[in-house]
């Protein structure tokens, strides 16, 4: 997805993991995904620079769809679709 | 593509300094996030650090970098990094993490199950560890 499409997303659930260090945001993302309905979108906000690299790998392993990242000042917004 | 679920990681936790304990607990958390099961086999100083009276009071750092203890502790605090124990506890609450105490080291240090923190599941011999490690796709010695 491009930046414009990502900005339009209204996530079903948002995890604000800003201020927590690796691997906190990844674990919070995994936990939160359990309550996202199939077809729903999870947004993770993270200030840890490793998270935007870890979440796509995790999503692939879990069989979810990584949609993209929006870089905000000081943090990232990372979008994953629970495709199944 | 769906990844392989149900894979395992196995760690021999030999060291008892907080820098290495931290590495072990962060790797454990990463594996849990990836839906892997983790077996930690704590022996010698790793086991010593799991004593009830040690889990929160341990301030030892690797000797090679001993002079960094103060600055690193400050950094952990300012960057909001949880302790190795909190990290391991959270990993255990979030997935399948089994902490095994080495029976020989327990015997040598005269430690019973009740002397060890509740995070420890059981006391086992090296044979159990080898059979767990044999089924793991990642094996680490820390």
Backbone of each chain as ProteinMPNN parsed JSONL, in Angstrom:
{"seq_chain_A": "XXXXXXXXXXXXXXXXXXXXXXXXXXXXXXXXXXXXXXXXXXXXXXXXXXXXXXXXXXXXXXXXXXXXXXXXXXXXXXXXXXXX", "coords_chain_A": {"N_chain_A": [[0.836, -1.204, 0.0], [0.429, 2.282, -0.699], [1.533, 5.446, 0.759], [-0.628, 7.233, 0.891], [-2.855, 5.551, 0.814], [-2.394, 4.091, 3.138], [-2.659, 6.069, 5.068], [-5.349, 6.459, 5.071], [-6.402, 4.344, 6.371], [-8.511, 2.941, 8.811], [-7.862, 1.458, 11.618], [-8.829, -1.674, 13.129], [-7.929, -2.231, 15.584], [-5.685, -0.521, 17.74], [-2.398, -0.491, 18.825], [-0.569, 1.098, 21.17], [2.625, 1.213, 21.537], [4.623, 2.9, 22.072], [7.628, 4.107, 23.469], [8.29, 1.775, 24.732], [10.805, -0.755, 24.759], [12.552, -2.897, 22.396], [11.966, -6.363, 22.786], [9.358, -5.512, 23.205], [7.237, -4.049, 21.738], [6.707, -5.859, 19.642], [5.809, -8.135, 20.947], [3.539, -7.074, 22.192], [2.081, -6.534, 19.914], [1.62, -9.081, 18.864], [0.03, -10.114, 20.929], [-2.183, -8.39, 20.834], [-3.214, -8.951, 18.344], [-4.681, -11.227, 18.642], [-7.227, -10.426, 19.364], [-8.213, -9.215, 17.153], [-10.569, -9.241, 14.537], [-10.882, -11.723, 11.883], [-9.804, -10.54, 8.79], [-9.629, -8.037, 9.711], [-7.755, -5.028, 10.659], [-4.69, -4.299, 12.228], [-3.032, -1.758, 13.937], [0.18, -0.796, 14.885], [1.854, 1.345, 17.013], [5.098, 2.379, 17.324], [8.129, 3.35, 18.882], [10.476, 2.129, 18.839], [13.166, 1.44, 16.761], [13.586, -1.055, 15.596], [11.205, -2.374, 15.323], [9.697, -1.927, 12.985], [11.038, -3.467, 11.205], [10.823, -5.978, 12.296], [8.079, -6.627, 12.49], [7.013, -7.074, 9.799], [8.302, -9.527, 9.196], [7.404, -11.182, 11.207], [4.652, -11.116, 10.608], [4.589, -12.403, 8.148], [5.397, -14.939, 8.875], [3.271, -15.682, 10.469], [1.261, -15.756, 8.69], [-0.132, -13.491, 8.093], [-1.033, -10.321, 6.544], [1.248, -7.91, 5.762], [0.881, -4.485, 5.614], [2.123, -1.969, 5.455], [4.178, 0.91, 6.404], [3.924, 3.973, 8.155], [5.969, 6.658, 8.616], [6.216, 8.601, 11.366], [7.141, 11.635, 13.136], [9.532, 10.584, 15.339], [8.323, 8.116, 15.807], [6.866, 5.028, 14.471], [4.088, 4.023, 12.46], [2.628, 1.017, 12.073], [1.132, -1.267, 9.925], [-0.896, -4.148, 9.862], [-2.721, -6.712, 8.31], [-5.109, -9.028, 9.343], [-5.324, -11.524, 7.597], [-6.253, -14.06, 7.576]], "CA_chain_A": [[0.0, 0.0, 0.0], [1.214, 3.52, -0.663], [1.334, 6.265, 1.963], [-1.976, 7.811, 0.891], [-3.783, 4.471, 1.191], [-2.147, 3.762, 4.555], [-3.188, 7.153, 5.913], [-6.814, 6.375, 5.105], [-6.816, 3.154, 7.136], [-9.01, 3.016, 10.189], [-7.553, 0.132, 12.136], [-9.788, -2.262, 14.07], [-7.324, -2.122, 16.902], [-4.428, 0.223, 17.731], [-1.534, -0.75, 19.974], [0.403, 2.175, 21.364], [3.778, 0.637, 22.243], [5.685, 3.916, 22.067], [8.329, 4.223, 24.739], [8.788, 0.473, 25.176], [11.962, -1.174, 23.96], [12.535, -4.212, 21.746], [10.939, -6.736, 21.807], [8.036, -5.211, 23.755], [6.196, -3.756, 20.748], [6.379, -7.065, 18.867], [4.995, -8.999, 21.813], [2.24, -6.402, 22.335], [1.393, -6.706, 18.628], [1.163, -10.479, 18.817], [-1.071, -10.28, 21.889], [-3.351, -7.633, 20.383], [-3.766, -9.561, 17.134], [-5.633, -12.265, 19.054], [-8.581, -9.878, 19.466], [-8.608, -8.577, 15.886], [-11.325, -10.216, 13.749], [-10.3, -12.078, 10.583], [-10.093, -9.488, 7.823], [-9.403, -6.759, 10.375], [-6.416, -4.436, 10.566], [-4.061, -3.886, 13.482], [-1.983, -0.738, 13.798], [1.089, -0.717, 16.026], [2.692, 2.542, 17.081], [6.318, 2.005, 18.033], [9.272, 4.246, 18.751], [11.668, 1.294, 18.716], [13.44, 1.382, 15.316], [13.615, -2.433, 15.098], [9.857, -2.95, 15.188], [9.196, -1.904, 11.601], [11.684, -4.578, 10.503], [10.386, -7.253, 12.893], [6.658, -6.948, 12.269], [6.772, -7.745, 8.515], [8.795, -10.911, 9.276], [6.443, -11.886, 12.071], [3.385, -11.23, 9.875], [4.768, -13.427, 7.117], [5.441, -16.223, 9.566], [1.941, -15.986, 11.004], [0.31, -15.834, 7.6], [-0.879, -12.236, 8.006], [-0.568, -9.456, 5.456], [1.867, -6.643, 6.168], [0.371, -3.477, 4.671], [3.09, -0.887, 5.265], [4.579, 1.725, 7.551], [3.964, 5.429, 8.046], [6.957, 7.219, 9.549], [5.857, 9.874, 12.006], [8.314, 12.099, 13.886], [9.802, 9.876, 16.593], [7.74, 6.76, 15.887], [6.308, 4.464, 13.246], [2.759, 3.386, 12.506], [2.829, -0.198, 11.284], [-0.194, -1.844, 9.671], [-0.954, -5.567, 9.477], [-4.084, -7.223, 8.134], [-5.29, -10.428, 9.731], [-5.963, -11.987, 6.368], [-6.907, -15.368, 7.787]], "C_chain_A": [[0.87, 1.253, 0.0], [0.805, 4.368, 0.553], [-0.079, 6.837, 2.05], [-3.001, 6.776, 1.353], [-3.646, 4.134, 2.674], [-2.779, 4.805, 5.472], [-4.695, 7.086, 6.049], [-7.314, 5.228, 5.983], [-7.361, 3.529, 8.505], [-8.865, 1.616, 10.774], [-8.629, -0.354, 13.099], [-9.256, -2.197, 15.495], [-5.992, -1.382, 16.771], [-3.655, -0.104, 19.008], [-0.537, 0.402, 20.071], [1.557, 1.643, 22.221], [4.937, 1.636, 22.274], [6.319, 4.01, 23.452], [8.788, 2.88, 25.287], [9.852, -0.009, 24.199], [11.737, -2.569, 23.382], [12.709, -5.296, 22.8], [9.514, -6.472, 22.304], [6.969, -4.949, 22.704], [5.762, -4.979, 19.931], [5.47, -7.977, 19.685], [3.599, -8.4, 22.015], [1.398, -6.572, 21.065], [0.8, -8.107, 18.523], [-0.054, -10.677, 19.719], [-2.348, -9.616, 21.367], [-4.015, -8.303, 19.181], [-4.811, -10.625, 17.468], [-7.069, -11.729, 19.082], [-9.014, -9.126, 18.208], [-9.387, -9.613, 15.069], [-10.614, -10.544, 12.423], [-10.749, -11.039, 9.548], [-9.839, -8.108, 8.403], [-7.951, -6.298, 10.292], [-5.942, -3.987, 11.945], [-2.993, -2.841, 13.172], [-1.136, -0.754, 15.061], [1.877, 0.579, 15.939], [3.919, 2.195, 17.913], [7.418, 3.024, 17.805], [10.584, 3.46, 18.7], [11.963, 1.077, 17.222], [13.439, -0.033, 14.734], [12.24, -2.983, 14.758], [9.38, -2.979, 13.742], [9.887, -2.969, 10.735], [11.138, -5.915, 10.999], [8.953, -7.626, 12.525], [6.385, -7.58, 10.89], [7.19, -9.224, 8.527], [7.826, -11.766, 10.097], [5.142, -12.141, 11.307], [3.465, -12.344, 8.827], [4.721, -14.811, 7.757], [4.057, -16.66, 10.056], [0.904, -16.133, 9.894], [-0.596, -14.611, 7.518], [-0.296, -11.369, 6.891], [-0.023, -8.141, 6.015], [1.48, -5.581, 5.143], [1.346, -2.325, 4.434], [3.312, -0.096, 6.539], [4.432, 3.199, 7.218], [4.969, 5.923, 9.082], [6.467, 8.553, 10.064], [7.1, 10.354, 12.757], [8.452, 11.332, 15.209], [9.175, 8.503, 16.75], [7.221, 6.305, 14.525], [4.901, 3.944, 13.505], [2.817, 2.211, 11.537], [1.491, -0.937, 11.16], [-0.107, -3.301, 9.208], [-2.414, -5.995, 9.381], [-4.125, -8.696, 8.536], [-6.055, -11.104, 8.607], [-6.593, -13.366, 6.503], [-6.935, -15.73, 9.268]], "O_chain_A": [[1.928, 1.278, 0.629], [-0.142, 4.041, 1.269], [-0.661, 6.919, 3.132], [-3.886, 7.065, 2.16], [-4.636, 3.922, 3.373], [-3.355, 4.476, 6.509], [-5.262, 7.591, 7.018], [-8.501, 5.15, 6.299], [-6.769, 4.312, 9.247], [-9.641, 0.712, 10.466], [-9.261, 0.441, 13.795], [-10.01, -2.12, 16.465], [-5.256, -1.59, 15.807], [-4.182, -0.008, 20.116], [0.243, 0.638, 19.148], [1.484, 1.623, 23.45], [6.09, 1.255, 22.478], [5.628, 3.994, 24.47], [9.597, 2.841, 26.214], [9.813, 0.278, 23.002], [10.858, -3.311, 23.818], [13.569, -5.136, 23.666], [8.572, -7.135, 21.87], [5.899, -5.554, 22.757], [4.591, -5.113, 19.576], [4.489, -8.519, 19.175], [2.601, -9.12, 22.01], [0.179, -6.732, 21.126], [-0.358, -8.289, 18.147], [-1.033, -11.315, 19.334], [-3.438, -10.184, 21.442], [-5.233, -8.231, 19.02], [-5.715, -10.889, 16.675], [-8.018, -12.48, 18.852], [-10.06, -8.477, 18.198], [-8.926, -10.744, 14.917], [-9.841, -9.735, 11.912], [-11.931, -10.71, 9.454], [-9.835, -7.116, 7.673], [-7.054, -7.051, 9.915], [-6.687, -3.382, 12.716], [-2.169, -3.014, 12.275], [-1.664, -0.73, 16.172], [2.493, 0.875, 14.915], [3.801, 1.769, 19.062], [7.62, 3.502, 16.688], [11.661, 4.036, 18.539], [11.102, 0.583, 16.494], [13.306, -0.203, 13.522], [12.119, -3.943, 13.997], [8.735, -3.938, 13.316], [9.388, -3.329, 9.669], [11.006, -6.866, 10.228], [8.65, -8.794, 12.28], [5.603, -8.527, 10.807], [6.514, -10.068, 7.939], [7.485, -12.892, 9.736], [4.595, -13.243, 11.35], [2.526, -13.12, 8.651], [4.085, -15.729, 7.24], [3.725, -17.845, 10.056], [-0.212, -16.589, 10.144], [-1.686, -14.672, 6.951], [0.783, -11.644, 6.367], [-0.741, -7.371, 6.653], [1.718, -5.75, 3.947], [1.391, -1.766, 3.338], [2.733, -0.375, 7.589], [4.779, 3.627, 6.117], [4.837, 5.643, 10.273], [6.319, 9.512, 9.307], [8.018, 9.568, 12.992], [7.591, 11.427, 16.084], [9.46, 7.798, 17.718], [7.147, 7.079, 13.571], [4.569, 3.493, 14.602], [3.028, 2.389, 10.337], [0.812, -1.196, 12.154], [0.646, -3.638, 8.294], [-3.23, -5.684, 10.249], [-3.286, -9.495, 8.121], [-7.278, -11.237, 8.659], [-7.373, -13.788, 5.649], [-7.443, -16.789, 9.636]]}, "seq_chain_B": "XXXXXXXXXXXXXXXXXXXXXXXXXXXXXXXXXXXXXXXXXXXXXXXXXXXXXXXXXXXXXXXXXXXXXXXXXXXXXXXXXXXXXXXXXXXXXXXXXXXXXXXXXXXXXXXXXXXXXXXXXXXXXXXXXXXXXXXXXXXXXX", "coords_chain_B": {"N_chain_B": [[2.446, -16.697, 2.944], [2.242, -19.378, 5.133], [4.072, -19.787, 8.103], [6.175, -22.214, 9.79], [4.58, -23.474, 12.468], [4.868, -24.129, 15.944], [7.497, -24.665, 16.315], [10.613, -24.978, 18.092], [12.775, -23.389, 20.491], [15.844, -23.698, 22.158], [17.626, -22.99, 25.072], [20.664, -22.967, 26.795], [21.16, -21.723, 29.834], [23.761, -20.503, 31.235], [25.201, -18.419, 32.295], [25.302, -15.848, 34.851], [25.199, -13.137, 34.906], [23.71, -9.899, 34.612], [23.689, -8.705, 32.078], [23.931, -10.823, 30.272], [21.808, -12.399, 31.064], [19.786, -10.768, 30.323], [20.038, -10.803, 27.539], [19.285, -13.457, 27.085], [16.613, -13.41, 27.985], [15.415, -11.6, 26.273], [15.765, -12.797, 23.781], [14.212, -15.039, 24.226], [11.696, -13.838, 24.44], [11.425, -12.881, 21.821], [11.272, -15.297, 20.421], [8.908, -16.314, 21.474], [7.121, -14.429, 20.492], [7.228, -15.148, 17.867], [5.777, -17.395, 17.92], [7.081, -19.67, 18.838], [7.999, -22.423, 20.928], [9.786, -22.354, 24.011], [12.526, -23.749, 25.682], [14.323, -23.33, 28.558], [17.333, -24.121, 29.996], [18.619, -23.94, 33.006], [21.709, -23.59, 34.464], [24.522, -23.787, 36.714], [25.728, -20.55, 37.078], [23.623, -19.342, 35.904], [21.504, -20.734, 36.988], [21.894, -20.042, 39.646], [21.17, -17.371, 39.531], [18.48, -17.552, 39.467], [17.575, -18.008, 41.925], [15.28, -17.418, 44.591], [16.012, -15.239, 46.199], [17.652, -13.865, 44.537], [16.629, -13.04, 42.048], [15.691, -10.404, 41.829], [17.625, -8.865, 43.011], [20.079, -9.066, 41.851], [22.977, -7.569, 40.589], [25.137, -7.965, 39.067], [27.524, -7.636, 36.454], [28.963, -8.607, 33.281], [32.354, -9.4, 33.647], [34.347, -8.438, 31.951], [33.376, -6.042, 31.148], [32.939, -4.596, 33.369], [33.253, -1.986, 34.356], [31.331, -0.683, 33.023], [28.956, -1.074, 34.258], [27.507, 0.821, 35.936], [26.923, 3.038, 34.084], [25.442, 1.538, 32.165], [23.256, 0.593, 33.638], [22.03, 2.992, 34.182], [21.343, 3.721, 31.577], [19.504, 1.683, 30.898], [17.479, 2.384, 32.603], [16.828, 5.019, 31.769], [16.033, 4.535, 29.169], [13.86, 3.054, 29.535], [13.95, 0.246, 29.737], [12.837, -2.888, 30.603], [13.694, -5.058, 33.404], [15.736, -8.068, 33.176], [14.397, -10.111, 34.431], [11.7, -9.298, 34.617], [11.192, -9.199, 31.885], [11.512, -11.87, 31.109], [9.513, -13.042, 32.604], [7.252, -11.878, 31.5], [7.414, -12.922, 28.945], [6.965, -15.573, 29.515], [4.357, -15.478, 30.41], [3.137, -14.925, 28.065], [3.397, -16.947, 26.238], [4.627, -20.25, 25.435], [6.887, -21.096, 27.618], [9.331, -22.875, 29.15], [11.058, -23.274, 32.116], [13.831, -24.868, 33.185], [15.574, -26.274, 35.884], [18.9, -27.241, 36.402], [19.737, -30.381, 37.639], [22.143, -31.287, 38.779], [23.597, -28.908, 39.306], [21.784, -27.739, 41.063], [21.941, -29.505, 43.168], [24.648, -29.252, 43.886], [24.715, -26.589, 44.755], [23.036, -26.766, 46.765], [20.281, -26.272, 46.406], [16.811, -26.324, 46.61], [13.649, -26.971, 45.021], [11.894, -25.142, 46.192], [13.591, -23.094, 46.886], [14.012, -21.762, 44.641], [12.933, -19.312, 42.219], [9.463, -18.784, 41.324], [9.267, -18.904, 38.61], [10.662, -21.004, 37.678], [10.107, -24.202, 36.39], [10.696, -26.948, 36.809], [13.054, -29.386, 38.128], [15.555, -30.851, 36.394], [17.554, -33.411, 34.754], [20.572, -33.561, 32.727], [20.025, -35.189, 30.629], [17.306, -34.818, 30.025], [17.441, -32.22, 29.103], [18.999, -32.565, 26.781], [17.274, -34.122, 25.235], [15.218, -32.305, 24.821], [16.59, -30.297, 23.45], [17.271, -31.634, 21.192], [14.972, -31.629, 19.759], [14.712, -29.042, 19.052], [14.891, -26.193, 16.854], [16.511, -24.071, 17.084], [19.339, -23.611, 19.0], [20.903, -22.353, 21.806], [23.704, -21.225, 23.725], [24.159, -19.519, 26.536]], "CA_chain_B": [[2.786, -18.099, 3.218], [2.212, -19.688, 6.559], [5.328, -20.334, 8.595], [6.046, -23.442, 10.575], [4.168, -23.196, 13.839], [5.204, -25.215, 16.847], [8.944, -24.866, 16.4], [11.142, -24.785, 19.431], [14.12, -22.864, 20.739], [16.394, -24.236, 23.393], [18.738, -22.164, 25.557], [21.361, -23.314, 28.034], [21.457, -20.477, 30.531], [24.884, -20.817, 32.119], [25.719, -17.187, 32.888], [24.452, -15.232, 35.865], [25.326, -11.676, 34.921], [22.445, -9.378, 34.084], [23.745, -8.418, 30.637], [23.654, -12.069, 29.538], [20.436, -12.817, 31.404], [18.925, -9.914, 29.513], [20.074, -11.347, 26.177], [18.488, -14.691, 27.073], [15.182, -13.152, 28.141], [14.93, -10.908, 25.069], [15.673, -13.824, 22.731], [13.041, -15.855, 24.576], [10.514, -13.062, 24.061], [11.351, -12.88, 20.357], [10.815, -16.625, 19.993], [7.489, -16.397, 21.852], [6.38, -13.603, 19.525], [7.191, -15.926, 16.624], [5.003, -18.609, 18.215], [7.922, -20.832, 19.128], [8.106, -22.828, 22.329], [11.164, -22.165, 24.474], [13.016, -24.451, 26.868], [15.545, -22.756, 29.142], [17.954, -25.043, 30.945], [19.462, -23.06, 33.814], [22.713, -24.309, 35.22], [25.54, -22.972, 37.38], [25.414, -19.17, 37.479], [22.268, -19.086, 35.409], [20.613, -21.27, 38.016], [22.096, -19.206, 40.84], [20.449, -16.11, 39.358], [17.042, -17.827, 39.575], [17.203, -18.166, 43.328], [14.268, -16.438, 45.019], [16.631, -14.028, 46.757], [18.559, -13.274, 43.542], [15.999, -12.588, 40.802], [15.537, -8.953, 41.74], [18.724, -8.14, 43.658], [21.321, -9.281, 41.102], [23.47, -6.387, 39.852], [26.422, -8.317, 38.464], [27.698, -7.446, 35.024], [30.115, -9.357, 32.772], [33.555, -8.809, 34.218], [35.094, -7.726, 30.902], [32.803, -4.705, 30.988], [32.482, -4.275, 34.715], [33.219, -0.533, 34.559], [30.141, -0.161, 32.336], [27.756, -1.427, 35.023], [26.758, 2.025, 36.307], [26.339, 3.697, 32.911], [24.431, 0.702, 31.52], [22.056, 0.586, 34.48], [21.403, 4.299, 33.941], [20.747, 3.667, 30.241], [18.309, 0.83, 30.961], [16.455, 3.148, 33.291], [16.373, 6.157, 30.974], [15.382, 4.051, 27.949], [12.662, 2.312, 29.924], [14.145, -1.178, 29.437], [12.519, -3.68, 31.795], [14.757, -5.952, 33.852], [15.722, -9.391, 32.526], [13.416, -10.959, 35.105], [10.367, -8.878, 34.153], [11.07, -9.583, 30.472], [11.323, -13.319, 31.04], [8.204, -13.317, 33.179], [6.245, -11.484, 30.514], [7.493, -13.915, 27.86], [6.341, -16.808, 30.008], [2.909, -15.25, 30.46], [2.612, -14.705, 26.71], [3.565, -18.097, 25.357], [5.068, -21.477, 26.099], [8.286, -21.013, 28.05], [9.578, -23.773, 30.283], [12.364, -23.02, 32.729], [14.269, -26.076, 33.876], [16.783, -26.13, 36.697], [19.815, -28.376, 36.289], [19.72, -31.108, 38.918], [23.484, -31.336, 39.36], [23.909, -27.59, 39.874], [20.899, -27.553, 42.218], [22.493, -30.33, 44.237], [25.918, -28.643, 44.307], [24.458, -25.329, 45.467], [22.062, -27.117, 47.798], [19.04, -25.544, 46.12], [15.604, -27.126, 46.395], [12.667, -26.284, 44.174], [11.309, -24.015, 46.94], [14.572, -22.007, 46.975], [14.066, -21.122, 43.323], [11.79, -18.467, 41.888], [8.303, -19.501, 40.77], [9.403, -18.996, 37.155], [11.265, -22.318, 37.405], [9.067, -25.23, 36.325], [11.092, -28.231, 37.384], [14.484, -29.684, 38.207], [15.759, -32.0, 35.494], [18.94, -33.765, 34.448], [21.085, -33.162, 31.42], [19.377, -36.027, 29.622], [16.063, -34.142, 29.613], [17.816, -31.077, 28.282], [19.432, -33.032, 25.455], [16.122, -34.562, 24.442], [14.506, -31.089, 24.388], [17.417, -29.594, 22.469], [17.249, -32.447, 19.978], [13.752, -31.285, 19.02], [14.691, -27.595, 18.808], [15.538, -25.756, 15.613], [17.522, -23.083, 17.487], [19.924, -23.958, 20.299], [21.858, -21.317, 22.201], [24.387, -21.365, 25.013], [24.399, -18.133, 26.967]], "C_chain_B": [[2.843, -18.332, 4.722], [3.548, -20.299, 6.993], [5.086, -21.599, 9.376], [5.742, -23.078, 12.018], [4.569, -24.398, 14.701], [6.68, -25.535, 16.876], [9.429, -24.521, 17.794], [12.524, -24.154, 19.432], [14.579, -23.397, 22.093], [17.601, -23.401, 23.808], [19.349, -22.806, 26.803], [21.736, -21.993, 28.677], [22.51, -20.769, 31.596], [25.316, -19.593, 32.915], [24.749, -16.577, 33.883], [24.614, -13.729, 35.942], [24.139, -11.075, 34.167], [22.495, -9.033, 32.6], [23.399, -9.673, 29.831], [22.258, -12.604, 29.838], [19.441, -12.036, 30.551], [18.869, -10.427, 28.072], [19.178, -12.587, 26.096], [16.997, -14.381, 27.134], [14.607, -12.431, 26.915], [14.794, -11.897, 23.908], [14.459, -14.723, 22.98], [11.758, -15.143, 24.151], [10.32, -13.052, 22.547], [10.808, -14.202, 19.84], [9.326, -16.796, 20.309], [6.632, -15.603, 20.865], [6.247, -14.328, 18.19], [6.469, -17.26, 16.808], [5.852, -19.852, 18.394], [7.806, -21.167, 20.614], [9.567, -22.69, 22.743], [11.422, -23.02, 25.716], [14.306, -23.798, 27.318], [16.082, -23.75, 30.156], [18.966, -24.23, 31.745], [20.438, -23.883, 34.642], [23.763, -23.342, 35.77], [25.074, -21.54, 37.668], [24.05, -18.721, 36.967], [21.242, -19.558, 36.426], [20.677, -20.412, 39.278], [21.282, -17.915, 40.755], [18.934, -16.303, 39.447], [16.626, -18.161, 41.005], [16.219, -17.066, 43.706], [14.897, -15.122, 45.477], [17.548, -13.328, 45.744], [17.848, -12.602, 42.375], [15.888, -11.068, 40.689], [16.745, -8.184, 42.267], [20.047, -8.236, 42.886], [21.747, -8.012, 40.352], [24.815, -6.686, 39.177], [26.41, -8.156, 36.95], [28.872, -8.295, 34.564], [31.4, -8.651, 33.18], [34.367, -7.998, 33.193], [34.616, -6.274, 30.772], [32.286, -4.171, 32.319], [32.325, -2.765, 34.931], [32.0, 0.099, 33.888], [28.855, -0.39, 33.135], [26.888, -0.209, 35.337], [26.105, 2.701, 35.115], [25.249, 2.869, 32.232], [23.129, 0.674, 32.326], [21.279, 1.89, 34.303], [20.664, 4.302, 32.601], [19.458, 2.853, 30.242], [17.151, 1.617, 31.557], [15.889, 4.254, 32.391], [15.664, 5.709, 29.698], [14.202, 3.141, 28.262], [12.758, 0.822, 29.566], [13.823, -1.983, 30.696], [13.664, -4.623, 32.163], [14.648, -7.302, 33.138], [14.611, -10.256, 33.114], [11.991, -10.608, 34.666], [10.127, -9.329, 32.714], [10.789, -11.081, 30.339], [9.936, -13.708, 31.56], [7.081, -13.015, 32.181], [6.232, -12.48, 29.348], [6.766, -15.188, 28.278], [4.825, -16.681, 30.079], [2.291, -15.21, 29.058], [2.719, -15.917, 25.804], [3.987, -19.315, 26.135], [6.56, -21.382, 26.387], [8.434, -21.918, 29.265], [10.977, -23.509, 30.814], [12.735, -24.244, 33.573], [15.537, -25.783, 34.671], [17.605, -27.403, 36.564], [19.922, -29.078, 37.647], [21.096, -31.155, 39.575], [23.844, -30.012, 40.037], [23.041, -27.318, 41.106], [21.462, -28.29, 43.426], [23.77, -29.693, 44.793], [25.692, -27.4, 45.152], [23.428, -25.526, 46.568], [20.766, -26.317, 47.633], [17.905, -26.53, 45.901], [14.661, -26.298, 45.52], [12.122, -25.035, 44.884], [12.301, -22.855, 47.136], [14.602, -21.187, 45.686], [12.804, -20.317, 43.063], [10.683, -19.295, 41.222], [8.376, -19.662, 39.246], [9.992, -20.35, 36.745], [10.179, -23.39, 37.458], [9.467, -26.511, 37.039], [12.615, -28.339, 37.468], [14.708, -30.955, 37.397], [17.251, -32.25, 35.28], [19.318, -33.38, 33.034], [20.439, -33.978, 30.298], [18.09, -35.395, 29.103], [16.395, -32.968, 28.709], [18.178, -31.527, 26.873], [18.229, -33.46, 24.614], [15.285, -33.369, 23.983], [15.272, -30.384, 23.265], [17.394, -30.314, 21.126], [16.032, -32.099, 19.119], [13.691, -29.802, 18.655], [15.386, -27.259, 17.491], [16.567, -24.662, 15.89], [18.04, -23.513, 18.86], [21.008, -22.947, 20.632], [22.463, -21.638, 23.558], [24.768, -19.959, 25.452], [24.982, -18.133, 28.36]], "O_chain_B": [[3.433, -17.549, 5.468], [4.078, -21.2, 6.343], [3.946, -22.008, 9.597], [6.553, -22.451, 12.699], [4.6, -25.534, 14.229], [7.079, -26.571, 17.409], [8.739, -23.857, 18.568], [13.326, -24.351, 18.519], [13.795, -23.524, 23.034], [18.49, -23.135, 22.998], [18.637, -23.147, 27.747], [22.535, -21.231, 28.131], [22.199, -21.217, 32.699], [25.743, -19.708, 34.064], [23.536, -16.758, 33.781], [24.216, -13.108, 36.928], [23.631, -11.662, 33.212], [21.465, -9.06, 31.926], [22.674, -9.604, 28.839], [21.608, -13.19, 28.972], [18.411, -12.555, 30.122], [17.802, -10.48, 27.461], [18.408, -12.742, 25.148], [16.201, -15.001, 26.429], [13.445, -12.633, 26.565], [13.829, -11.842, 23.146], [13.767, -15.115, 22.04], [10.854, -15.753, 23.58], [9.203, -13.194, 22.051], [9.981, -14.226, 18.928], [8.576, -17.354, 19.509], [5.559, -16.048, 20.457], [5.267, -14.14, 17.471], [6.545, -18.141, 15.951], [5.395, -20.964, 18.131], [7.546, -20.295, 21.443], [10.473, -22.884, 21.932], [10.641, -23.013, 26.667], [15.271, -23.719, 26.557], [15.368, -24.169, 31.067], [20.031, -23.873, 31.24], [20.042, -24.755, 35.416], [23.86, -22.202, 35.317], [24.122, -21.343, 38.424], [23.416, -17.833, 37.536], [20.249, -18.882, 36.693], [19.656, -20.1, 39.891], [20.77, -17.423, 41.76], [18.188, -15.326, 39.498], [15.484, -18.542, 41.263], [16.303, -15.94, 43.217], [14.389, -14.039, 45.186], [18.154, -12.306, 46.065], [18.402, -11.686, 41.767], [15.979, -10.51, 39.595], [16.881, -6.989, 42.006], [21.019, -7.563, 43.23], [20.972, -7.451, 39.577], [25.534, -5.773, 38.771], [25.439, -8.485, 36.268], [29.707, -8.672, 35.386], [31.506, -7.43, 33.062], [34.993, -6.996, 33.539], [35.366, -5.399, 30.339], [31.327, -3.401, 32.375], [31.391, -2.319, 35.598], [31.671, 1.257, 34.142], [27.784, 0.057, 32.725], [25.692, -0.197, 35.046], [24.894, 2.921, 35.107], [24.247, 3.418, 31.774], [22.037, 0.727, 31.76], [20.048, 1.901, 34.277], [19.544, 4.798, 32.485], [18.449, 3.266, 29.67], [16.013, 1.538, 31.096], [14.676, 4.417, 32.258], [14.791, 6.417, 29.195], [13.618, 2.534, 27.364], [11.774, 0.214, 29.144], [14.454, -1.79, 31.735], [14.504, -4.944, 31.323], [13.608, -7.635, 32.571], [13.967, -11.03, 32.406], [11.181, -11.49, 34.381], [9.037, -9.775, 32.356], [9.936, -11.499, 29.555], [9.28, -14.595, 31.013], [6.118, -13.768, 32.037], [5.171, -12.831, 28.833], [6.046, -15.797, 27.487], [4.097, -17.645, 29.839], [1.092, -15.428, 28.885], [2.176, -15.906, 24.699], [3.745, -19.416, 27.337], [7.388, -21.569, 25.496], [7.75, -21.746, 30.274], [11.954, -23.518, 30.065], [12.048, -24.597, 34.531], [16.454, -25.124, 34.181], [17.066, -28.509, 36.608], [20.168, -28.438, 38.67], [21.201, -31.071, 40.799], [24.325, -29.984, 41.17], [23.512, -26.732, 42.08], [21.464, -27.779, 44.546], [23.955, -29.605, 46.007], [26.388, -27.178, 46.143], [23.004, -24.571, 47.218], [20.232, -25.764, 48.595], [18.023, -27.46, 45.103], [14.856, -25.1, 45.316], [11.915, -23.999, 44.253], [11.896, -21.755, 47.512], [15.137, -20.079, 45.644], [11.743, -20.604, 43.616], [10.933, -20.351, 40.642], [7.638, -20.457, 38.664], [9.836, -20.784, 35.603], [9.43, -23.484, 38.43], [8.676, -27.09, 37.784], [13.349, -27.498, 36.949], [14.123, -32.0, 37.681], [18.091, -31.404, 35.588], [18.484, -32.929, 32.249], [20.322, -33.512, 29.165], [17.811, -35.425, 27.905], [15.738, -32.738, 27.694], [17.72, -30.945, 25.889], [18.179, -33.187, 23.414], [14.707, -33.398, 22.897], [14.692, -29.939, 22.275], [17.485, -29.692, 20.067], [16.062, -32.256, 17.898], [12.733, -29.355, 18.024], [16.326, -27.932, 17.07], [17.398, -24.358, 15.034], [17.253, -23.751, 19.776], [21.92, -22.713, 19.838], [21.822, -22.238, 24.42], [25.592, -19.297, 24.822], [25.259, -17.069, 28.914]]}, "name": "protein", "num_of_chains": 2, "seq": "XXXXXXXXXXXXXXXXXXXXXXXXXXXXXXXXXXXXXXXXXXXXXXXXXXXXXXXXXXXXXXXXXXXXXXXXXXXXXXXXXXXXXXXXXXXXXXXXXXXXXXXXXXXXXXXXXXXXXXXXXXXXXXXXXXXXXXXXXXXXXXXXXXXXXXXXXXXXXXXXXXXXXXXXXXXXXXXXXXXXXXXXXXXXXXXXXXXXXXXXXXXXXXXXXXXXXXXXXXXXXXXXXX"}
